Amino acid sequence: MKLSVAGTGYVGLVAGVCFAEKGHVVTCVDVDEEKISQMRQGISPIYEEGLEELLKKNIDKGRLFFTSDYQSAYSDADAIFIGVGTPEQPDGSANLRYIAAVCRQIAQSVTRDCLVVVKSTVPVGTNDKVEQFIKDNLERDVTVRVASNPEFLAQGNAVYDTMHAARIIIGTEDEVAKKTLLDIYAPFDLPIVSVSRRSAEMIKYACNNFLALKISYMNDIANLCELVEANIDDVAEGMRYDPRIGAKFLKAGVGYGGSCFPKDTKALTYLARQHGAQLKTIDAAVEINAQQKTRLFEKAKKRLMTFENVKIAVLGLAFKPGTDDLREAPSLDNVRLLLEHGADVVCYDPIAAQNFHKRYPNVPLANSVEEALEGAFCCFIFTEWEEFVRLTPEVFRRKMRVPLVYDGRNILDPELMKRGGVEYYSIGR
Ligand code: UGA
């Protein structure tokens, strides 16, 4: 099928590349000319395992195109997927201006009946507005159907998550739209859940909010574990075998970050308030997460006499491993606090260092863990990169002035660290 994808961020680009891989002819549209020319040369603007290979392969096969000329991309597409951002506004609501801009372009460009598919995370009811808005602005006598098809990929795993999605949600009451989406997804051979448009929109928020809630719940329990001398890792191990609970998202730590959970929890509580309701569970999850992010900093503050001119090593900046994304990363809150308290901060991250440098050009970056630890009085770990998991007590002792470690992702063994002469603190154990 002839597909177009609006927006080449995580959602749009990965969807476009995977659709091409499954045999569709795909044109990805973005306003950013520089990005377009980069992608045409087979360079992915985001770091995602396997993405660049598939991008190059499908360009070579003549199935994947990039353009900033929306008119040509939308005019005779069978389906147009919208994957542009819906950033958070100061009041917590989702900003729909990029969606509106794409809808206007679609209305101006389509020359035949087509399906518009909203992949971006949008508040319940947005698909109705999208349909009306396109209808109001159409320049030709054609039928444009609108369906919801939320995306569940996680950064760092985006290609795998798309190719092996747990399910595809198709949200439409229209049989023609449903049939088109079923045809598009047929080559993926994945379970399909077909629901109303509004339910599809809600499923996306319900999932992300549930996962955020699960993490905050585990962090809440972890903090209690510390008080009663239980171990949160053991507790999680005992919980994960219960299929009603599930084995994933039970990891306690310095809280969730990224471009999704923080934004989507706010957007859902905003939606509830708009309807005179309150989501007390989500409010609590958000509050716990905010406190959790700086929990280790607060502990270190009690332990150290001062941060003033004290060398502090920060290992891990990305909001999770496998990505260079720093949005809402717990590392940022902590670096800001450390700097405010006068610490000499040195950071290391295998992938996200350059993005960090754009935000904090004056904070020195180390080229390796050992370089970051050299002469430090204290070390914080904020991302569970594989190379940190392998760290031994010996390296902390050898490199640091004082082997004092705050592990915000519970990746090191407390007993091993203690026996190896490291003063080690983590979360809930
Ligand atoms: C999340 C969802 O997992 C995806 O299903 C969804 O499609 C995506 O948002 C989205 O809406 O676009 P993502 O934000 O990329 O994906 O990353 P996650 O793997 O969910 O991690 C989010 C945060 O939670 C990270 O900071 C991670 O460290 C933290 N986390 C995760 C924990 O603290 N504990 C856990 O057990 C799991």
Boltz pocket constraint, residues with backbone or C-beta under 6 A from the ligand:
constraints:
  - pocket:
      binder: B
      contacts: [[A, 121], [A, 151], [A, 152], [A, 153], [A, 154], [A, 155], [A, 156], [A, 208], [A, 211], [A, 215], [A, 248], [A, 249], [A, 250], [A, 251], [A, 252], [A, 253], [A, 254], [A, 255], [A, 256], [A, 257], [A, 258], [A, 259], [A, 260], [A, 261], [A, 319], [A, 320]]
      max_distance: 6.0
